[in-house]
Amino acid sequence: MTPTATYRLQLQPDFPFRAAERAVPYLASLGVSHLHLSPVLEAVPGSTHGYDVVDHARVREELGGEDGLRRLARTARSAGLGLVLDIVPNHMAAAPRHNRQLWEVLREGPDSPYATWFDIDWTANGGKVLLPVLAGPVGGELGRLTVDRERGVLAYGEAHEFPLRAGTEGLSLPELLDAQWYRLGWWRLARTELNYRRFFTISDLIGVRVEDEGVFAATHAKVLELVRDGVVDGLRVDHPDGLADPETYLRRLSAATGGAWTVVEKILARTEALPSGWAVAGTTGYDALHRIDGLFVDRSGHRELLGHYREFTAQDGDRGGHWEPTARRAAYEVVTHDLAAEVDRLTRAASRLCARTPELRDHAPWALRLALRELLVRMPVYRPYGSDAEEVLTAEMARGAREAFAVPEEAAAVDAVRGLVLGRYGTGRRAYDAEAMPELTAFQARFAQTSSALRAKSLEDTAFYRYVALLSANEVGGEPGRPAVDPAEFHAYCTRIARDWPTTGTALSTHDTKRSADVRARIAVLSECPGRWRALLDRLSAAAAPDPQLAWTAWQTAVGLSGTGLTEERLGGALLKAAREAGLHTTWTEQDPAYERALTAFTRALTDVTAPGPAEALATEVAAFCASVASATRVNVLGAALLHLTMPGVPDVYQGTESECLTLVDPDNRRPVDFPATGPDTPLDEKGELSVAALRLRRELPEVFGELSTYEPLTASGPAADHCLAFSRCGEVVTAVTRLSLRLAESGGWGPTELALPEGSWVDVLSTRGSDRASHSRSAREWEGSVKLSDLFADRPVALLRRVAREGSAARG
């Protein structure tokens, strides 16, 4: 069953299935159709997210086990709710003591029946799996290694255990270490010597080869059983870009689930389309998030804001001053350092392929490595796919990559590598080519997997923390260098989605967003008042930040939180993560103690209003500024929420965000929510009332918002027309929102600007009261024909209109 709307719950030991059960009455009252559960399979003990799966055959005991999940499903079903489940096909936890399949591979080596599970390059490291778990070089860690010869276990401290290869139990420790199928190594070696595929740069997560049919069957048996038994209605697929062949995987998954509603966490570039051959309903919704957010960014104001940002921070162009150079530099750093092992593996594969045919021989490994780097850093999307690969790896891109070579003849390595990625392999004998095909296919997949890891790590985890002009634009799938979206672009996107992917997912806040939607909505207001923002910074300059870029980030974060909740734990945690991810002054792996002490002192000065210092005055300044733009904040918060809940697609509401929610990057946004015990009578704020009204309308009129629904842009007329974004769904529901309200006020307000409504009489659902939205309050005003926007938005900056069904006539769908 296709959901009408989903509600995401972050399950963890502090919020297990029982807690979700208790929240069911409240969640059902909102109007959603399904609960969207984070991963539920057995994970590393204590995991707060569940993406570190260790056993695909069991539901996680810390959450309540399979009985608890099935009981939650029954409780939800009795309240009219189904379940959507987040699944993790790309990786497992690289924790041998908990991961039985990995344990067996480490014990038995490449001959293990589980060796096909993991993407391990047995040709590297002398046929040993590097396990980068030691705190220092092995020579200094020998004293922390102990051998339990009876159990056949090698232990490192209290946290790690590894299996011993049969027959090696009696060896001395040095001999024993050398005799294993694995090599225990210093954690710093992961950058250059790791020989298993991992999730991005996280060595604790090992890649799984679900392209193997046997591995797919084993890792999906429990999930498919839950689908067959009616416990689960739909699926969210985590990180499909990490898979060797996402299209085949998704086709197999769809066949196995009988076509259950499935969305994928695919991050699309601004002009990129989801591959048409994927057997899914669509994405999880980051593409929608970017379009919604962009509507509330003022293009001209953003340019002025950029000027203030560059003057205030004085950042070099490629270290945060300008977007594209910053993104390119970050890509070079990641591909050269963090992903060095992955590029080396690609280089070895390319060398082997080139050596097989005279046409491609004599490219030195260094040249192939350089060609790979230059092509990877120029990738405009996360990864190439099949027939579209040539449109991504263009000839122009190759020309740019060749410029890195001093000798033109050596630059031919770029053409060789590009040809391999595109599946072109010489012109020799067909039989000879056929022998190379499996290795060529594996190379293409590996290039694509490395490309996606590079883009995610260099953009989301590096450049987004360096280029901080407007923090609301630095979100997954966003484009910080060009954040504004005009109404025409939004309408074009929605029209395409309604036609091609009508039941795709849409989102505003997720467990991975760096800031909740309401924080971003507040920060976006700065693009409408860049001069006032700079004046605020001048008044706040007394606070001594470690560097001006961090100060800019801190003050925008404070505005995003409306000056409230500025605890040292929350703000300090977010700023420390931002500084380490940016990697300009300190990093996760090369920490600068002096800089981090200065950061902590700065955070304390901002948040400790009880101690002597500037915190109280600073809080007063930030609070006054936030109060001065409160009306614009309200416009953005309500407008974004209403667009999300009524545009084409299936909206996913992240836990707690149905009402105003101000959270920062994880772990701040993943804390358990204290849900009300009751439903319809629970007081809600203005955003909460809007959310309930829109969600219940979706539930009442599934045909208006469903797979066969239509989307029609509505255009206002008059001097302020560009400040209204409106559309109709099936001629039965109209959404209208205000955008860029500070600019609107500066230009004199709505004036004579009007919006022409579709045929019929209309009532604003947001003005009605009561749980029965099928009928409207006769005291609510009805609208017909063209309406003045000053009248339509007299009470609130948004409107959700429903066509009134007259006696004797049926509502259209």
Secondary structure, 3 states (H helix, E strand, C coil): CCCCCEEEECCECCECHHHHHHHHHHHHHHCCCEEEECCCEEECCCCCCCCCEEEEEEECHHHCHHHHHHHHHHHHHHCCCEEEEEECCCEEECCCCCCHHHHHHHHHHHHCCCHHHECECCCCHHHCEEEEEECCCHHHHHHHEEEECCCCEEEECCCEEEECCCCCCCCCHHHHHHCCCEEEEEHHHHHHHCCECEECCEEEEEEECCCCHHHHHHHHHHHHHHHHCCCCCEEEECCHHHCCCHHHHHHHHHHHHCCCEEEECCCCCCCCCCCCCCCCCEECCHHHHHHHHHHCCCHHHHHHHHHHHHHHHCCCHHHCCCHHHHHHHHHHHHHHHHCHHHHHHHHHHHHHHHHCCHHHCCCCHHHHHHHHHHHHHCCCCCCCCHHHHHHHCCHHHHHHHHCCCCCCCCCHHHHHHHHHHCCCCCCCCHHHHHHHHHHHHHHHHHHHHHHHHHHHHHHHHHHHHHCCCCHHHCCCCCCCCCCCCCHHHHHHHHHHHHHHCCCCEEECCCCCCCCCHHHHHHHHHHHHCHHHHHHHHHHHCCCCCCCHHHHHHHHHHHHHCCCCCCCHHHHHHHHHHHHHHHCCCCCCCCCCHHHHHHHHHHHHHHHCCCCCCCHHHHHHHHHHHHHHCHHHHHHHHHHHHHHHHHCCCEEEEECCCCCCCCCCCCCHHHCCCCCCCCCCCCCCCHHHHHHHHHHHHHHHCHHHHCCCCCEEEECEECCCHHHEEEEEECCCEEEEEECCHHHHHHCCCCCCCEEEEEEEEEEEHHHCCCCCCCCCCCCCCEEEEEEEHHHHCCCCCEEEEEECCCCCCCCCC
